[in-house]
Amino acid sequence: MAAATVVLVRLLAEIKGGEPDEAKERKALKFIALTFFALAAYVTVEGIRDLVADEKPDTSPVGIALTGLSIVVMPWLARVKRRAGLEMRSRLVVADAAETRLCAWLSVSTFTGLLAFAAFGWTWIDPVAGFVIAAFAVMEGREAWEGELVCDDD
């Protein structure tokens, strides 16, 4: 949400002022990179805590349904954002799309963890998948930080 807000503010500024401000875009990309790093840290700490405490997930039919719905919606939203970012040649929108894609993977991880717990009593799947997702978040964060997100790839 924070990254999307930064992207929206920058896009509105560009609409009002015309040309993008490279220095402000770099600052915004660094902020987005920090949100990737924060997400990675949060998922890692929560995963370790859940594994050590053998934390059992809260399950409910509504929670499982909402998580399942986000598995459908989030990848679609990430693709739409990425396509728009590429067409606009906006590294900020491409970075935000990458964060939305990570959120989609977190939804998949959570959904799988909920189903595995409901079916087999396994509590470890979601935290372990979270560690993999955290590694990807760090990689995406580095790319955003270094400005390596490119707008000319598919």
C-alpha positions as a Markdown table, in Angstrom:
| # | Residue | x | y | z |
|---|---|---|---|---|
| 1 | Met | 0.0 | 0.0 | 0.0 |
| 2 | Ala | 2.8 | 2.4 | 0.9 |
| 3 | Ala | 4.6 | 1.7 | -2.4 |
| 4 | Ala | 1.4 | 2.2 | -4.4 |
| 5 | Thr | 0.8 | 5.5 | -2.6 |
| 6 | Val | 4.3 | 6.7 | -3.5 |
| 7 | Val | 3.7 | 5.7 | -7.2 |
| 8 | Leu | 0.4 | 7.5 | -7.3 |
| 9 | Val | 1.9 | 10.7 | -5.8 |
| 10 | Arg | 4.7 | 10.6 | -8.4 |
| 11 | Leu | 2.4 | 9.9 | -11.3 |
| 12 | Leu | 0.1 | 12.7 | -10.3 |
| 13 | Ala | 3.1 | 15.1 | -10.0 |
| 14 | Glu | 4.2 | 14.0 | -13.5 |
| 15 | Ile | 0.7 | 14.6 | -14.9 |
| 16 | Lys | 0.7 | 18.2 | -13.4 |
| 17 | Gly | 4.3 | 19.0 | -14.3 |
| 18 | Gly | 4.8 | 17.1 | -17.6 |
| 19 | Glu | 8.3 | 15.6 | -17.6 |
| 20 | Pro | 9.3 | 13.1 | -14.9 |
| 21 | Asp | 11.8 | 14.3 | -12.3 |
| 22 | Glu | 14.6 | 11.8 | -12.3 |
| 23 | Ala | 15.9 | 12.7 | -8.8 |
| 24 | Lys | 12.4 | 12.3 | -7.3 |
| 25 | Glu | 11.9 | 9.1 | -9.2 |
| 26 | Arg | 15.1 | 7.7 | -7.8 |
| 27 | Lys | 14.0 | 8.6 | -4.2 |
| 28 | Ala | 10.7 | 7.0 | -4.8 |
| 29 | Leu | 12.4 | 3.8 | -6.2 |
| 30 | Lys | 14.6 | 3.7 | -3.1 |
| 31 | Phe | 11.5 | 4.0 | -0.9 |
| 32 | Ile | 9.9 | 1.1 | -2.8 |
| 33 | Ala | 13.1 | -0.9 | -2.3 |
| 34 | Leu | 12.8 | -0.3 | 1.4 |
| 35 | Thr | 9.2 | -1.7 | 1.4 |
| 36 | Phe | 10.6 | -4.8 | -0.3 |
| 37 | Phe | 13.2 | -5.1 | 2.4 |
| 38 | Ala | 10.6 | -4.5 | 5.2 |
| 39 | Leu | 8.4 | -7.2 | 3.7 |
| 40 | Ala | 11.3 | -9.6 | 3.6 |
| 41 | Ala | 12.2 | -8.9 | 7.2 |
| 42 | Tyr | 8.6 | -9.2 | 8.4 |
| 43 | Val | 8.0 | -12.5 | 6.6 |
| 44 | Thr | 11.3 | -13.9 | 7.9 |
| 45 | Val | 10.8 | -12.8 | 11.5 |
| 46 | Glu | 7.2 | -14.1 | 11.5 |
| 47 | Gly | 8.3 | -17.4 | 9.9 |
| 48 | Ile | 11.0 | -18.0 | 12.5 |
| 49 | Arg | 8.5 | -17.1 | 15.3 |
| 50 | Asp | 5.9 | -19.5 | 13.8 |
| 51 | Leu | 8.4 | -22.3 | 13.4 |
| 52 | Val | 9.9 | -22.0 | 16.9 |
| 53 | Ala | 6.5 | -21.7 | 18.6 |
| 54 | Asp | 4.9 | -24.3 | 16.3 |
| 55 | Glu | 2.2 | -21.7 | 15.7 |
| 56 | Lys | -1.0 | -23.0 | 14.3 |
| 57 | Pro | -2.7 | -20.9 | 11.7 |
| 58 | Asp | -6.2 | -19.5 | 12.3 |
| 59 | Thr | -8.4 | -21.1 | 9.7 |
| 60 | Ser | -11.9 | -20.3 | 8.7 |
| 61 | Pro | -13.9 | -20.9 | 5.5 |
| 62 | Val | -14.1 | -17.1 | 4.9 |
| 63 | Gly | -10.3 | -16.7 | 5.4 |
| 64 | Ile | -9.6 | -19.5 | 3.0 |
| 65 | Ala | -12.0 | -18.2 | 0.4 |
| 66 | Leu | -10.6 | -14.6 | 0.6 |
| 67 | Thr | -7.1 | -15.9 | 0.3 |
| 68 | Gly | -8.1 | -18.0 | -2.7 |
| 69 | Leu | -9.7 | -15.0 | -4.3 |
| 70 | Ser | -6.5 | -13.0 | -3.8 |
| 71 | Ile | -4.7 | -15.8 | -5.6 |
| 72 | Val | -6.8 | -15.0 | -8.7 |
| 73 | Val | -6.9 | -11.2 | -8.3 |
| 74 | Met | -3.3 | -10.3 | -7.3 |
| 75 | Pro | -1.5 | -12.0 | -10.3 |
| 76 | Trp | -3.9 | -10.3 | -12.7 |
| 77 | Leu | -3.4 | -7.0 | -11.0 |
| 78 | Ala | 0.4 | -7.4 | -11.1 |
| 79 | Arg | 0.3 | -8.2 | -14.9 |
| 80 | Val | -1.9 | -5.2 | -15.6 |
| 81 | Lys | 0.4 | -2.9 | -13.5 |
| 82 | Arg | 3.5 | -4.3 | -15.2 |
| 83 | Arg | 2.0 | -3.9 | -18.7 |
| 84 | Ala | 1.0 | -0.3 | -17.9 |
| 85 | Gly | 4.4 | 0.4 | -16.4 |
| 86 | Leu | 6.1 | -0.9 | -19.5 |
| 87 | Glu | 3.9 | 1.1 | -21.8 |
| 88 | Met | 4.5 | 4.2 | -19.7 |
| 89 | Arg | 8.2 | 3.4 | -19.4 |
| 90 | Ser | 7.8 | 4.0 | -15.7 |
| 91 | Arg | 10.2 | 2.2 | -13.4 |
| 92 | Leu | 8.0 | 3.1 | -10.5 |
| 93 | Val | 4.9 | 1.3 | -11.8 |
| 94 | Val | 7.1 | -1.7 | -12.8 |
| 95 | Ala | 8.5 | -1.8 | -9.2 |
| 96 | Asp | 5.0 | -1.6 | -7.8 |
| 97 | Ala | 3.9 | -4.4 | -10.1 |
| 98 | Ala | 6.8 | -6.5 | -8.8 |
| 99 | Glu | 5.6 | -5.9 | -5.2 |
| 100 | Thr | 2.1 | -6.9 | -6.2 |
| 101 | Arg | 3.5 | -10.1 | -7.7 |
| 102 | Leu | 5.2 | -10.8 | -4.4 |
| 103 | Cys | 1.9 | -10.3 | -2.6 |
| 104 | Ala | 0.3 | -12.8 | -4.9 |
| 105 | Trp | 3.0 | -15.3 | -4.0 |
| 106 | Leu | 2.4 | -14.6 | -0.3 |
| 107 | Ser | -1.3 | -15.3 | -0.9 |
| 108 | Val | -0.3 | -18.7 | -2.6 |
| 109 | Ser | 1.9 | -19.5 | 0.4 |
| 110 | Thr | -0.8 | -18.6 | 2.9 |
| 111 | Phe | -3.5 | -20.6 | 1.0 |
| 112 | Thr | -1.2 | -23.6 | 0.7 |
| 113 | Gly | -0.3 | -23.3 | 4.4 |
| 114 | Leu | -4.0 | -23.1 | 5.4 |
| 115 | Leu | -4.9 | -26.1 | 3.3 |
| 116 | Ala | -1.9 | -28.2 | 4.5 |
| 117 | Phe | -2.8 | -27.4 | 8.1 |
| 118 | Ala | -6.5 | -28.2 | 7.6 |
| 119 | Ala | -5.7 | -31.5 | 5.7 |
| 120 | Phe | -2.5 | -32.8 | 7.5 |
| 121 | Gly | -1.9 | -30.6 | 10.5 |
| 122 | Trp | 1.3 | -29.3 | 9.0 |
| 123 | Thr | 2.4 | -25.9 | 10.4 |
| 124 | Trp | 5.8 | -25.5 | 8.7 |
| 125 | Ile | 4.8 | -25.1 | 5.1 |
| 126 | Asp | 3.8 | -21.4 | 5.2 |
| 127 | Pro | 6.8 | -20.2 | 7.1 |
| 128 | Val | 9.3 | -22.1 | 4.9 |
| 129 | Ala | 7.5 | -20.8 | 1.7 |
| 130 | Gly | 7.7 | -17.3 | 3.3 |
| 131 | Phe | 11.5 | -17.6 | 3.5 |
| 132 | Val | 11.7 | -18.3 | -0.2 |
| 133 | Ile | 9.4 | -15.3 | -0.9 |
| 134 | Ala | 11.6 | -13.2 | 1.4 |
| 135 | Ala | 14.6 | -14.0 | -0.6 |
| 136 | Phe | 12.8 | -12.9 | -3.8 |
| 137 | Ala | 11.7 | -9.7 | -2.0 |
| 138 | Val | 15.4 | -8.9 | -1.2 |
| 139 | Met | 16.3 | -9.5 | -4.9 |
| 140 | Glu | 13.5 | -7.2 | -6.1 |
| 141 | Gly | 14.4 | -4.6 | -3.5 |
| 142 | Arg | 18.0 | -4.6 | -4.6 |
| 143 | Glu | 16.9 | -4.1 | -8.2 |
| 144 | Ala | 14.7 | -1.2 | -7.2 |
| 145 | Trp | 17.4 | 0.3 | -5.0 |
| 146 | Glu | 20.0 | 0.1 | -7.8 |
| 147 | Gly | 17.6 | 1.3 | -10.4 |
| 148 | Glu | 18.0 | -1.9 | -12.4 |
| 149 | Leu | 14.3 | -2.3 | -13.1 |
| 150 | Val | 14.1 | -2.0 | -16.8 |
| 151 | Cys | 11.1 | -1.0 | -18.8 |
| 152 | Asp | 12.1 | -2.6 | -22.1 |
| 153 | Asp | 11.9 | -6.3 | -21.2 |
| 154 | Asp | 8.9 | -8.6 | -21.4 |
